[in-house]
């Protein structure tokens, strides 16, 4: 009987750890959305500034700025998309606590209960793992696009600084 109790405890532990993983992935997606919102604010500032400064389209900097703005918008949109895919509501399998379960406990020996629950937990774990693996793929994609957007924001800010510097030199 001890081996079935140990099997049950191990199965329960694995399911609990996978549920924690599921939660950690959701937390990361929320953080990425916060960062992306900040980048979107920078994008709006850059867009407003570019309307005033790049709209002349009289140099390679102007064309590059417009291209980078469009690229940044696409990258942020993709990162947001994958972050929201992570946060999509998913129904995880859990152990039911209902009259049927109570009746099962009343009608079976402890060894049978441990074994049956272990099998049920294994099935829940396999189902839940598929969901969390898919969420893991989405969070990895979101991370890549978030990092890429960070670098594109840096390039855009450098380009804006160069354009501002050139504008002040021309004004002199």
URURBEL-V657337 format. One record per residue. N is the residue number from 0. PHI is phi as a letter, one per 30 degrees, with the letter a starting at -180 (NA if undefined). PSI is psi in whole degrees, 0 to 359 (999 if undefined). NEAR is the number of other C-alpha atoms within 12 Angstrom. Layout:
BEGIN
n->(N & N)
phi->(PHI & PHI)
psi->(PSI & PSI)
near->(NEAR & NEAR)
END
This chain:
BEGIN
n->(0 & 1 & 2 & 3 & 4 & 5 & 6 & 7 & 8 & 9 & 10 & 11 & 12 & 13 & 14 & 15 & 16 & 17 & 18 & 19 & 20 & 21 & 22 & 23 & 24 & 25 & 26 & 27 & 28 & 29 & 30 & 31 & 32 & 33 & 34 & 35 & 36 & 37 & 38 & 39 & 40 & 41 & 42 & 43 & 44 & 45 & 46 & 47 & 48 & 49 & 50 & 51 & 52 & 53 & 54 & 55 & 56 & 57 & 58 & 59 & 60 & 61 & 62 & 63 & 64 & 65 & 66 & 67 & 68 & 69 & 70 & 71 & 72 & 73 & 74 & 75 & 76 & 77 & 78 & 79 & 80 & 81 & 82 & 83 & 84 & 85 & 86 & 87 & 88 & 89 & 90 & 91 & 92 & 93 & 94 & 95 & 96 & 97 & 98 & 99 & 100 & 101 & 102 & 103 & 104 & 105 & 106 & 107 & 108 & 109 & 110 & 111 & 112 & 113 & 114 & 115 & 116 & 117 & 118 & 119 & 120 & 121 & 122 & 123 & 124 & 125 & 126 & 127 & 128 & 129 & 130 & 131 & 132 & 133 & 134 & 135 & 136 & 137 & 138 & 139 & 140 & 141 & 142 & 143 & 144 & 145 & 146 & 147 & 148 & 149 & 150 & 151 & 152 & 153 & 154 & 155 & 156 & 157 & 158 & 159 & 160 & 161 & 162 & 163 & 164 & 165 & 166 & 167 & 168 & 169 & 170 & 171)
phi->(NA & d & d & d & d & d & e & d & d & d & d & d & d & d & d & d & d & d & d & d & d & e & d & d & d & d & d & d & d & d & d & d & d & d & d & d & d & d & d & d & d & d & d & d & d & d & d & d & d & d & e & d & c & d & d & d & h & c & a & d & d & d & d & d & d & d & d & d & d & d & d & d & d & d & d & d & d & d & d & d & e & d & d & d & d & d & d & e & d & b & c & d & d & b & d & d & c & b & d & d & d & d & d & e & d & d & c & b & d & e & d & d & d & e & d & d & d & d & d & d & d & e & d & d & d & d & d & d & d & e & d & d & d & d & d & d & d & d & d & d & d & e & d & d & d & d & d & d & d & e & d & d & d & e & d & d & d & d & d & d & d & d & d & d & d & d & d & d & d & d & d & d)
psi->(328 & 324 & 326 & 326 & 317 & 319 & 314 & 313 & 317 & 316 & 318 & 319 & 314 & 317 & 318 & 318 & 321 & 324 & 321 & 321 & 317 & 314 & 319 & 321 & 317 & 320 & 316 & 317 & 321 & 319 & 316 & 321 & 323 & 315 & 318 & 326 & 320 & 314 & 324 & 323 & 318 & 320 & 318 & 318 & 313 & 322 & 313 & 315 & 321 & 328 & 320 & 331 & 321 & 344 & 342 & 329 & 50 & 6 & 169 & 331 & 320 & 312 & 318 & 319 & 317 & 316 & 316 & 321 & 315 & 316 & 316 & 319 & 317 & 316 & 315 & 319 & 318 & 317 & 317 & 315 & 310 & 326 & 318 & 328 & 324 & 318 & 357 & 138 & 129 & 141 & 114 & 148 & 138 & 166 & 127 & 140 & 97 & 184 & 324 & 319 & 318 & 318 & 320 & 317 & 319 & 330 & 2 & 159 & 163 & 320 & 320 & 324 & 311 & 314 & 313 & 319 & 322 & 317 & 319 & 320 & 320 & 316 & 318 & 318 & 313 & 318 & 311 & 325 & 323 & 317 & 312 & 330 & 319 & 318 & 323 & 320 & 316 & 320 & 327 & 318 & 317 & 318 & 314 & 315 & 327 & 315 & 316 & 318 & 326 & 312 & 323 & 323 & 318 & 313 & 317 & 317 & 322 & 316 & 318 & 319 & 317 & 315 & 318 & 319 & 315 & 323 & 319 & 326 & 322 & 327 & 336 & 999)
near->(14 & 13 & 15 & 21 & 20 & 17 & 25 & 27 & 21 & 22 & 28 & 27 & 18 & 23 & 32 & 24 & 18 & 30 & 29 & 18 & 22 & 32 & 24 & 20 & 32 & 31 & 21 & 27 & 34 & 26 & 24 & 37 & 31 & 20 & 26 & 35 & 23 & 20 & 35 & 29 & 18 & 27 & 34 & 20 & 19 & 33 & 28 & 17 & 24 & 32 & 18 & 18 & 28 & 30 & 21 & 16 & 18 & 13 & 16 & 16 & 28 & 28 & 20 & 26 & 36 & 30 & 23 & 31 & 36 & 23 & 23 & 37 & 32 & 21 & 31 & 41 & 25 & 28 & 38 & 35 & 25 & 33 & 37 & 28 & 28 & 36 & 31 & 21 & 14 & 20 & 16 & 25 & 23 & 22 & 22 & 15 & 12 & 11 & 10 & 12 & 17 & 13 & 13 & 19 & 20 & 13 & 13 & 16 & 15 & 19 & 20 & 22 & 25 & 27 & 27 & 24 & 33 & 28 & 23 & 24 & 32 & 28 & 22 & 27 & 32 & 22 & 22 & 29 & 28 & 21 & 30 & 34 & 21 & 23 & 32 & 29 & 20 & 30 & 36 & 23 & 27 & 37 & 32 & 22 & 33 & 38 & 23 & 25 & 36 & 28 & 20 & 31 & 36 & 21 & 23 & 35 & 26 & 19 & 29 & 33 & 20 & 21 & 31 & 21 & 16 & 17 & 18 & 12 & 10 & 9 & 8 & 7)
END
